[in-house]
Amino acid sequence: MARGEFSRSLRAAIECLGTAPRPRREPTIRCAHRSFQPPTSRCISTTASRHAELIGETPEKFTAAPPIDFSKEDGKGKGGGKRLLRTLRVVPASPSYFSAKPTFTDDFINLSALLRKVATLPTIPASEAPKVAWKTIDQYRIMTNEPVKTQRYHKMLHILRRLNCIHPSLMPEEVVQAMQRYKKASQPGDFKPAPGVIDEWGRAKGVGRRKTSSAVAWLVEGEGEALINGKSLAQFFGRLHHRESAIWALKATQRLDKYNVFGLVSGGGPTGQAEALTLAVAKALLVHEPALKPALRRAGCVTRDPRKVERKKPGHVKARKMPTWVKR
Amino acid sequence: MPSPICLRSLSQLSLDRAANVSITSRTLLAPQTACFSTSAARYAAPPSKRKGMVAPPKRGERTLNVKKGRKAPSADTGKRPAPGDRKAMRKRIVLTNDNALEVSSLKDLDKATALSEKNEGQVRGLPEQVVDALRAVEAFKTTQGWSLFRRPATLMRKETIQLAKLLKEVEDPVDGQQKKTLRRVLSGDRMSGKSTLLLQGLAMAFLRDWVVINLPEAQDITNAHTDYAPLPSSQTQQYTQDTYTATLLSQILKANLKFLEATPVTTNPPLPLPLPAKPTLKHLAELGIANPEASWPVFVALWQELTQPGHPPIMLAIDGLSHIMRNSEYLSADVKPIHAHDLTLIRHFVDHLSGAKPLPNGGIVLAATSQSNAPTSPALDYCVQVAEAMQSHPDNIPHWNPYKNVDQRAMDVLKDLLVPGSGGAKGLDVIRVGGLSKQEARSIMEYYAESGMLRAKVDDGFVSEKWSLAGMGNIGELERVSVRLRI
């Protein structure tokens, strides 16, 4: 935005050339040209372009100011053109244009001004404010193409968080627009999974995975019976620990005597199967009682454990083990 | 100034020598004549060094052995158990735990109330004589948790009451004419209490003064660990196991001593050895115990006597049924495996299980299957599955898998299981030992808690949690979950 502003202001400055013709200086133009060069040249770090590839975010559109046509303006001859060049002095719209980080400074100043303006509005506690995923420092650097320091960016985030805490019913449109620039493209809660359904037999289905096991569990109201692959819990899991983890979601929420479970598990070993069942049962329970989600999260039944066996690498004996070092 | 030794000698002269043990032991070492003399002690041989004590290593000597193959200075001073000790330790049955609390509310079973339906869901103790008798017939197993509690007690579960009803049916038949022979196979999951149910059946039979003959472990009969000999004068070759039969006779004698002592021999059995004058059944059994080579004729004669009219009903039981539904480990003279049904004892049991020979005075033939120590016996598995299916869902009966080898002799014995109809009509049926109900689980867990073996508040939530973890009330798992795996 700031840069767009700059180009706009540049154009405005050129526009006003006609009214107040001043001699034009080569260096200004060169300077402007330099700023139109590909973004890599302006970055301090040479890896920034790779970041851009990885993240897939394009820098802001940069419109160059139109070239100044001296022939049009100087109707009074060559001497007038020279005078024009001498009097031409482009004044950047941003006072921070000549600093290393003009865009960031502008952003910061704008946000501070905005906060000063809306500081008196009532706020809500930070924990109740709507959850927002702000851009990371890397994303912001790529967007602005400036070497922004982490600490300063965090200061800006501080202001943004404060703005986010304004009471939602009184949130000015201006603030919403301003915050939009710093939000990630996808926000938490954007993608809502389709809510589970309880079918005509009163069953709720849940799917869970762990290691290489996957489990499907159906939950019906009952009195605590469990059948896994057609066997009872004691027949299927020899270890007590595995039995407990298979129905941990029910046990942790004191629902063990209120539901019957039947599950199908495949793949992996006993531990993986038991913990896949934990997840499956928890998800099926959430269909019956969605309000249990915080309790289940505290019990560790909501998040899928992403750990898997690490692959073996060439040159290694195992995933990380190297062959024994032998002298010569 | 007198030396301290002299003073000590003086003190040893006190009259109450025996009062202090350490003093007496010291006086034994030093003879009394040397009271005022110290020379004996001074010239005595230096005390010999204890055996097995190793001198401390010399200075500079390496004491840490890291090289392979070099023996430590004292290789292994630990004492090995004597031959047979390890097995005795393994087979030892412990029925009491002095650290467990006495349960004040525990009532014993007695003759009058043993078969009462009011016992259902209650824990009942086993009286002293019954425990002795059960021990004599080896009904207690090492894997059962008797050693956790003060004294043996059992939960009278639904299946036990079912068994009690059978006993009652045998004792006073409704029609009034013929004494009934009921045959039951106990089946169920692992640790679901099949052997314990068998034990409860034996205990009830003991309480009701039945004659109890228990083959404690079918594996012991067929695994070729005891001697065997061909039985002369048998049309298909049969084999007797003399030592085992003699042991069995001694078990029978010990368990049913009161009845055998009181009953005289009425028939004139053809025995290779003479009986004393005015013989009782006890004398008959003792003859077989003393002469193992005559034990099989004695067993036959004893059975003949027991089935005389007017005698009490018989409880005939075996544990580990699948071991006798296949070839035994014995080999015949032409090195062919001997089928288990060709062993005389097994043949005797199997004839009664199949219904080929009835019990004239009535009785029950009980056979418990096992899930953990069970060789494959497709015929038995199939018959039990079909019988269970006919009880629970008669419209979905499993079919015989034609790719399995059928043991026709086993199939013939168990063919009554395949006959549709209710258990009473067909004689041979299955008692499915399932999980406990929650009330039963609660009552047994209260017993655990009162014994001090379960330190938790037994409430509905706790009971249903353990009930679920134990695989829907499997009693062995319930005990494991609540008593054994306590953290």
Interface residues (C-beta under 8 A of the other chain):
Chain A: E223 G224 E225 A226 S232 L233 A234 Q235 L240 R243 E244 I247 K251 Q254 L256 D257
Chain B: D189 R190 M191 G435 K438 D460 G461 S464 E465 W467 S468 L469 A470 G471 M472 N474 E477 R480 V481 L485
